[in-house]
Amino acid sequence: MPLVTFLPHEKFCPEGLTVEVPTGTNILELAHDHHIEMESACGGVKACTTCHCIVRKGFDSLEEADELEEDMLDKAWGLEAQSRLGCQVVVADEDLTIEIPKYSLNHAAEAPH
């Protein structure tokens, strides 16, 4: 089974985490299952960028992002070539290393009231 490694993140996962998972595992759900509180303002339906992550290893093993995901990623802070929405990343047959960016844009939480 593939290994998924979350790199250390000051807020969400200070120690980092490596876990063995079956293929077909969703990265956002995996993070939440292990108490890594990646944000998901839209509930994981590809309608925001709060679960933006960077796939540092294993990017080429993933299914390509569709047009809607690409459009959402264009709004993400710190976009990189290996950026994906965590809600859309499904583990294939290779190990993955995931970085949660230091900042994310949560327009719902950051809107003036």
ABEGO torsion letter per residue (X at the ends): XBBBBBBBBAAABAAEBBBBBBBGBBAAAAAAAAGBBBBBAAGGAGABAAABBBBABGAAABBBBBAAAAAAAAABBGBBAABBBAAABBBBABBBBBBBBABBBBAAAABBX
